[in-house]
Amino acid sequence: MFKSIKLKGLFFFVAILSSVAYTNAQENKISDAELNKWANAYQKVQMQNQEAQQQMMTMIQDEGMELQRFNEIQQASMNPNQKGNATEAEIKKHKSISDKIEKMRPELERKATEAIESTGMSIERYQEIAAVIQQDQSLQQRLQKIMMQQQG
């Protein structure tokens, strides 16, 4: 429901993955220990992301806007072909909230970086492994198995 709020650059290290990183990671095979570290880092970042989304939802509601309405205005603002029906007051409120959310971004990125590095993995290596995971189905299966073991 809240996923339609997009923060440009949030968790950039997951979203932007280069083919160079993929090639480098392919050259260095990924051990189970390293994949475990990556899974731990990923889960920490996901938990932080959920907390941030909760904060954003609270912020939207505290500003007097319904979450669904905020998302509708957000979607309309991101699609030039979609004509919005927001009032001037709603547009102002949406902009104010969006600005506050954008100001949260550096802190969220810092926390995500710390979460990754707390597992003993560099941001660069995290990115490399993420790139390989996106391309390698057998690695996806290994990761899924590890994550299930960590949860159970």
Residue frames as qw, qx, qy, qz and C-alpha x, y, z in Angstrom:
[[0.000, 0.887, 0.461, 0.000, 0.00, 0.00, 0.00],
 [0.244, -0.901, 0.089, 0.347, 2.76, 2.43, 0.94],
 [0.698, -0.089, 0.461, 0.541, 5.12, 1.20, -1.74],
 [0.435, 0.748, 0.357, 0.352, 3.93, 3.82, -4.19],
 [0.175, -0.970, 0.142, 0.095, 5.83, 6.46, -2.26],
 [0.858, 0.278, -0.038, 0.429, 9.14, 6.50, -3.99],
 [0.327, -0.884, 0.184, 0.279, 12.19, 8.13, -2.51],
 [0.683, 0.679, -0.230, 0.139, 14.72, 8.81, -5.20],
 [0.322, 0.629, -0.604, 0.369, 18.00, 7.34, -4.20],
 [0.665, -0.476, 0.406, -0.408, 16.75, 5.58, -1.08],
 [0.799, -0.208, 0.561, 0.063, 18.82, 2.47, -0.58],
 [0.466, 0.753, -0.323, -0.333, 20.64, 3.33, -3.79],
 [0.105, -0.502, 0.854, 0.088, 23.05, 0.48, -3.28],
 [0.530, 0.181, 0.820, -0.117, 20.26, -2.03, -3.92],
 [0.552, 0.710, 0.307, -0.311, 18.58, -0.21, -6.78],
 [0.421, 0.827, -0.335, -0.164, 21.63, 0.72, -8.86],
 [0.784, -0.289, 0.522, 0.173, 23.62, -2.34, -9.81],
 [0.335, 0.732, -0.430, -0.410, 26.17, -2.23, -12.57],
 [0.952, 0.262, -0.154, -0.047, 27.29, -4.96, -14.90],
 [0.348, 0.613, -0.598, 0.381, 30.86, -4.34, -13.72],
 [0.462, -0.409, 0.592, -0.518, 29.84, -5.30, -10.19],
 [0.942, 0.088, 0.128, -0.298, 28.19, -8.42, -11.59],
 [0.764, 0.500, -0.381, 0.148, 31.34, -9.39, -13.46],
 [0.059, 0.591, -0.643, 0.484, 33.58, -8.74, -10.44],
 [0.658, -0.276, 0.500, -0.491, 31.36, -10.79, -8.15],
 [0.950, 0.246, -0.082, -0.176, 31.21, -13.62, -10.68],
 [0.541, 0.565, -0.558, 0.279, 35.01, -13.76, -10.66],
 [0.052, -0.297, 0.759, -0.576, 35.00, -14.07, -6.86],
 [0.494, -0.321, -0.770, -0.245, 32.66, -16.94, -6.11],
 [0.415, -0.525, 0.191, -0.718, 30.31, -16.23, -3.25],
 [0.263, 0.065, -0.917, 0.292, 30.78, -18.51, -0.26],
 [0.445, -0.589, -0.661, -0.135, 27.97, -19.60, 2.05],
 [0.435, -0.470, -0.373, 0.671, 29.54, -17.51, 4.82],
 [0.090, -0.096, 0.165, 0.977, 29.52, -14.42, 2.63],
 [0.302, -0.380, -0.622, -0.614, 25.98, -15.11, 1.47],
 [0.465, -0.571, -0.631, 0.244, 24.97, -15.42, 5.14],
 [0.273, -0.349, -0.153, 0.883, 26.51, -12.00, 5.82],
 [0.093, -0.120, -0.428, -0.891, 24.66, -10.57, 2.83],
 [0.397, -0.506, -0.714, -0.278, 21.36, -12.07, 4.04],
 [0.414, -0.542, -0.492, 0.541, 21.90, -10.59, 7.51],
 [0.144, -0.216, 0.079, 0.963, 22.65, -7.17, 6.02],
 [0.203, -0.275, -0.612, -0.713, 19.64, -7.38, 3.71],
 [0.417, -0.580, -0.700, -0.004, 17.32, -8.25, 6.59],
 [0.332, -0.472, -0.312, 0.755, 18.65, -5.37, 8.70],
 [0.003, -0.067, 0.290, 0.955, 18.10, -2.93, 5.84],
 [0.303, -0.404, -0.718, -0.478, 14.59, -4.32, 5.25],
 [0.396, -0.596, -0.617, 0.327, 13.72, -3.83, 8.93],
 [0.207, -0.380, -0.075, 0.898, 14.98, -0.26, 8.80],
 [0.101, -0.133, -0.541, -0.824, 12.99, 0.32, 5.63],
 [0.349, -0.548, -0.741, -0.168, 9.81, -0.90, 7.34],
 [0.346, -0.577, -0.412, 0.615, 10.46, 1.42, 10.29],
 [0.108, -0.196, 0.210, 0.952, 11.03, 4.33, 7.90],
 [0.202, -0.340, -0.682, -0.616, 7.78, 3.55, 6.08],
 [0.364, -0.632, -0.659, 0.185, 5.95, 3.59, 9.41],
 [0.268, -0.467, -0.150, 0.829, 7.47, 6.99, 10.22],
 [0.011, -0.004, -0.454, -0.891, 6.44, 8.29, 6.81],
 [0.276, -0.501, -0.750, -0.333, 2.89, 7.01, 7.18],
 [0.354, -0.643, -0.502, 0.458, 2.64, 8.66, 10.59],
 [0.200, -0.303, 0.102, 0.926, 4.04, 11.89, 9.16],
 [0.110, -0.246, -0.623, -0.734, 1.46, 11.87, 6.36],
 [0.367, -0.614, -0.692, -0.097, -1.39, 11.30, 8.78],
 [0.379, -0.545, -0.331, 0.670, -0.06, 13.88, 11.26],
 [0.092, -0.135, 0.263, 0.951, -0.10, 16.42, 8.44],
 [0.472, 0.386, 0.394, -0.687, -3.80, 15.73, 8.02],
 [0.537, 0.401, -0.494, -0.554, -3.72, 13.75, 4.80],
 [0.929, -0.019, 0.304, -0.211, -5.03, 10.27, 4.20],
 [0.475, -0.390, 0.698, 0.368, -2.37, 7.83, 3.08],
 [0.568, 0.421, 0.673, 0.216, -4.39, 6.70, 0.07],
 [0.275, 0.942, 0.183, -0.059, -4.88, 10.30, -1.07],
 [0.253, -0.788, 0.451, 0.332, -1.17, 11.05, -0.65],
 [0.545, -0.101, 0.759, 0.343, -0.35, 8.02, -2.80],
 [0.494, 0.691, 0.518, 0.096, -2.84, 9.08, -5.48],
 [0.107, 0.980, -0.080, -0.147, -1.30, 12.54, -5.67],
 [0.428, -0.582, 0.611, 0.324, 2.19, 11.02, -5.65],
 [0.606, 0.204, 0.713, 0.289, 1.35, 8.73, -8.57],
 [0.383, 0.860, 0.332, 0.048, -0.20, 11.58, -10.53],
 [0.101, -0.932, 0.260, 0.231, 2.86, 13.76, -9.93],
 [0.466, -0.415, 0.703, 0.340, 5.17, 11.05, -11.27],
 [0.464, 0.326, 0.756, 0.329, 3.16, 10.37, -14.42],
 [0.034, 0.296, -0.146, -0.943, 2.94, 13.33, -16.82],
 [0.249, -0.155, -0.729, -0.618, 0.19, 11.55, -18.79],
 [0.307, -0.523, -0.784, 0.134, -2.03, 11.18, -15.74],
 [0.107, -0.572, -0.066, -0.810, -4.15, 14.19, -14.98],
 [0.260, -0.184, -0.753, 0.576, -4.48, 14.79, -11.27],
 [0.270, -0.700, -0.455, -0.480, -7.56, 16.10, -9.55],
 [0.520, -0.367, -0.467, 0.614, -5.80, 17.43, -6.45],
 [0.066, -0.966, -0.239, -0.073, -6.83, 20.76, -5.04],
 [0.291, 0.762, -0.311, 0.488, -4.30, 23.54, -4.56],
 [0.526, -0.654, 0.393, -0.376, -4.33, 22.87, -0.80],
 [0.974, -0.095, 0.207, 0.006, -3.71, 19.14, -1.34],
 [0.737, 0.547, -0.135, 0.375, -0.83, 19.86, -3.70],
 [0.023, -0.784, 0.385, -0.487, 0.76, 22.20, -1.13],
 [0.749, -0.475, 0.371, -0.274, 0.30, 19.66, 1.65],
 [0.972, 0.180, 0.074, 0.129, 1.70, 16.88, -0.55],
 [0.515, 0.682, -0.270, 0.444, 4.75, 18.99, -1.40],
 [0.317, -0.730, 0.414, -0.442, 5.35, 19.82, 2.26],
 [0.899, -0.263, 0.324, -0.132, 5.17, 16.15, 3.24],
 [0.884, 0.403, -0.020, 0.234, 7.34, 15.08, 0.30],
 [0.237, 0.786, -0.364, 0.440, 9.96, 17.66, 1.29],
 [0.565, -0.596, 0.459, -0.338, 10.01, 16.31, 4.86],
 [0.974, 0.015, 0.224, 0.006, 10.35, 12.76, 3.58],
 [0.689, 0.626, -0.167, 0.326, 13.18, 13.79, 1.27],
 [0.090, -0.793, 0.444, -0.408, 15.00, 15.36, 4.23],
 [0.835, -0.371, 0.365, -0.179, 14.91, 11.95, 5.93],
 [0.891, 0.428, -0.150, 0.015, 16.82, 10.32, 3.07],
 [0.340, 0.661, -0.584, 0.326, 20.43, 11.06, 4.12],
 [0.445, -0.433, 0.636, -0.458, 19.81, 9.66, 7.60],
 [0.929, 0.102, 0.226, -0.275, 18.09, 6.58, 6.18],
 [0.759, 0.554, -0.322, 0.116, 21.00, 5.98, 3.81],
 [0.026, 0.641, -0.649, 0.410, 23.50, 6.43, 6.66],
 [0.687, -0.260, 0.535, -0.417, 21.63, 3.90, 8.80],
 [0.943, 0.300, 0.028, -0.139, 21.45, 1.43, 5.93],
 [0.516, 0.651, -0.501, 0.243, 25.18, 1.80, 5.32],
 [0.256, -0.527, 0.671, -0.455, 25.87, 1.21, 9.01],
 [0.870, -0.050, 0.334, -0.359, 23.60, -1.84, 9.02],
 [0.874, 0.445, -0.194, 0.025, 25.46, -3.36, 6.09],
 [0.342, 0.643, -0.566, 0.386, 28.90, -2.55, 7.47],
 [0.544, -0.484, 0.505, -0.463, 27.93, -3.92, 10.91],
 [0.978, 0.053, 0.146, -0.138, 27.82, -7.37, 9.32],
 [0.578, -0.460, 0.519, 0.430, 31.44, -7.02, 8.25],
 [0.583, 0.431, 0.556, 0.406, 30.59, -6.43, 4.60],
 [0.134, -0.288, 0.147, 0.937, 31.53, -3.38, 2.56],
 [0.500, 0.581, 0.225, -0.602, 28.90, -1.47, 0.60],
 [0.341, 0.546, -0.596, -0.480, 30.76, -2.31, -2.61],
 [0.031, 0.106, -0.993, -0.046, 30.70, -6.04, -1.91],
 [0.373, 0.388, 0.676, -0.503, 27.05, -5.84, -0.89],
 [0.486, 0.614, -0.101, -0.613, 26.30, -4.24, -4.26],
 [0.231, 0.413, -0.820, -0.323, 28.32, -6.84, -6.16],
 [0.123, 0.088, 0.976, -0.159, 26.52, -9.72, -4.48],
 [0.435, 0.509, 0.439, -0.600, 23.13, -8.05, -5.01],
 [0.429, 0.564, -0.405, -0.578, 23.92, -7.77, -8.73],
 [0.160, 0.219, -0.949, -0.157, 24.83, -11.44, -8.96],
 [0.280, 0.245, 0.826, -0.423, 21.74, -12.48, -7.00],
 [0.505, 0.541, 0.121, -0.662, 19.57, -10.68, -9.54],
 [0.496, 0.539, -0.536, -0.420, 21.18, -12.62, -12.39],
 [0.271, 0.277, -0.921, 0.045, 21.92, -16.04, -10.89],
 [0.751, -0.302, -0.255, -0.530, 18.99, -18.32, -10.13],
 [0.790, -0.104, -0.557, 0.234, 21.07, -20.90, -8.26],
 [0.260, 0.140, -0.442, 0.847, 22.39, -18.15, -5.99],
 [0.471, -0.318, -0.044, -0.822, 18.81, -16.96, -5.43],
 [0.844, -0.245, -0.431, -0.206, 17.92, -20.48, -4.31],
 [0.613, 0.011, -0.540, 0.576, 20.92, -20.62, -1.97],
 [0.035, -0.246, 0.250, -0.936, 19.93, -17.25, -0.52],
 [0.659, -0.327, -0.231, -0.636, 16.33, -18.34, -0.06],
 [0.818, -0.176, -0.535, 0.119, 17.48, -21.44, 1.81],
 [0.406, 0.090, -0.455, 0.787, 19.75, -19.36, 4.07],
 [0.261, -0.288, 0.086, -0.917, 17.00, -16.86, 4.81],
 [0.777, -0.313, -0.370, -0.403, 14.55, -19.64, 5.66],
 [0.729, -0.104, -0.547, 0.397, 17.12, -21.17, 8.04],
 [0.178, 0.186, -0.333, 0.907, 17.67, -17.80, 9.71],
 [0.488, -0.306, -0.061, -0.815, 13.93, -17.34, 10.25],
 [0.872, -0.239, -0.328, -0.273, 13.26, -20.86, 11.44]]
